[in-house]
Structure formats: C-alpha cells, structure tokens
Amino acid sequence: MATLLIVEDDKKTNEAICEYLRSAGHKTIPAYDGTEAIQIFREEKDDLAILDIMLPKMTGLAVLHEIRRASPLPVLMLTAVEDEYTQVQSFDEEADDYITKPFSMVLLGKRITALLRRSGQSILPALMNFGDVTVDFSGYTAWDPNGKIELTPKEIDLLRLFVEHKGLVLTRNQILDELWGDENPIIDRTIDTYVKNLRKKCRLDCLVTVKGIGYKYEVRE
C-alpha cells in the first residue's frame, strides 16, 4: 500500500502508530526529531507524512515548511497543540489535515486513506489476485480461469474497503457509513449477505467473521 513517514518524538506513541498502520498494510518509517524527518524525506519516497509539531532539533512547522519547498507530499499534523493560532499556522504552511491528541487510531486511519485518495495516490493496486481469482478494482470486473465472475459494483467496493483496512475489524455500521452513507439506507444485516456473496463468488477465505463485531480481511503469510 502506501509508505508513511511517522514523525513523533514520543517513542511509545510513534511505535503504536506504526504498528497500527502496518496492520492496515502500510509501510511505516519512524522519525523522532525534525532533522531526522527531513533527512528521511529527502532519501525515501514517501506517500504521506504524519507530523508532530513539538519536536526536538526542528519544529514540525519548520519541517512542513521544508517539505513544501520541495514537494506536494500530503502532510497530516498530529499534535497536542490545539490552539487556533497554531492550527492556522499549519494550514498557512499548507498542511493537509490536523488532528489533536488524544486521538482515535481508527479516525487517523480514515484521515490517511482520505488524504491518499485526494492526492491521487493509489491505496492498492488496480489488479489484485485472490487465489485464482483476479479483481480489477478500477474496471469493476473480476475473472478466474473459467471466465468472468459476475460481481456488483457494491461487492467490489466492499472488497476494496476490506483490503484497504487489512487486519482491522470493520463493524457493519462502519461499512454502511463508508459505502452507503445516508443514501438508500439498508439494514446492517444486509452486509452479511454481501460478504456471503463475495466469499462464494470469489472463494475468499480471507474474509473472516469476528463474532459479535463484524468482519476483517486477513491474509495468512
């Protein structure tokens, strides 16, 4: 998926963010001060940066300024500083988003997904293989050695959602909010039917039921 630069001087917080985002399928590169962040930014091909403001050696705003001199890289400010002036400064320096601590990991993951989509970054390959089944997410088609598999657009969108959140449990309500929103509301148990159809049509044993909660996409290495 995406390569994410995590700039946070608190080691435990940095490790927790990295672990969570790796479980979602991303590659994470940690940095613990502003100077290290700039060095990694110049040496690595990152898709997005999560940037604390209060950093040793070089502030997060200074790091953001240096990044913007060279790149339109999506940057999400993640900080305990929540006053309006600092937030305005961040957006003046062209930050793309701003989350204050304490924060929800699930919300952070959603913000990252949204930023990557907005910037035109590919969250997952257009083509993915699931056993002998190939799914073309951009063309909304699927096939196996025997020919085309009839999947509805919503079934493909649901599979995409699971893959983007690999390893994370999605509740039925989360799936409804993501794929249906307020339009054409359906009952949450309809999700069970969609999952059942995906499993049957594409022979997907990677869609795991988490009893009493929802489902997750789980790939056993």
C-alpha positions, 0 to 999 in steps of 0.5 A, a space after each residue: 500500500 502506501 509508505 508513511 513517514 511517522 514523525 513523533 518524538 514520543 517513542 511509545 506513541 510513534 511505535 503504536 502508530 506504526 504498528 497500527 498502520 502496518 496492520 492496515 498494510 502500510 509501510 511505516 518509517 519512524 522519525 523522532 526529531 525534525 532533522 531526522 524527518 527531513 533527512 528521511 524525506 529527502 532519501 525515501 519516497 514517501 506517500 504521506 507524512 504524519 507530523 508532530 509539531 513539538 519536536 526536538 532539533 526542528 519544529 514540525 512547522 519548520 519541517 512542513 515548511 521544508 517539505 513544501 519547498 520541495 514537494 506536494 507530499 500530503 502532510 497530516 499534523 498530529 499534535 497536542 497543540 490545539 490552539 487556533 493560532 497554531 492550527 492556522 499556522 499549519 494550514 498557512 504552511 499548507 498542511 493537509 489535515 490536523 488532528 489533536 491528541 488524544 486521538 482515535 487510531 481508527 479516525 487517523 486511519 480514515 484521515 490517511 486513506 482520505 488524504 491518499 485518495 485526494 492526492 491521487 495516490 493509489 491505496 492498492 493496486 488496480 489488479 489484485 489476485 485472490 487465489 485464482 481469482 483476479 479483481 480489477 478494482 478500477 474496471 469493476 470486473 473480476 475473472 478466474 480461469 473459467 471466465 468472468 465472475 459476475 460481481 456488483 459494483 457494491 461487492 467490489 467496493 466492499 472488497 476494496 474497503 476490506 483490503 484497504 483496512 487489512 487486519 482491522 475489524 470493520 463493524 457493519 455500521 462502519 461499512 454502511 457509513 463508508 459505502 452507503 452513507 445516508 443514501 438508500 439506507 439498508 439494514 446492517 444485516 444486509 452486509 452479511 449477505 454481501 460478504 456471503 456473496 463475495 466469499 462464494 463468488 470469489 472463494 475468499 477465505 480471507 474474509 473472516 467473521 469476528 463474532 459479535 463485531 463484524 468482519 476483517 480481511 486477513 491474509 495468512 503469510 
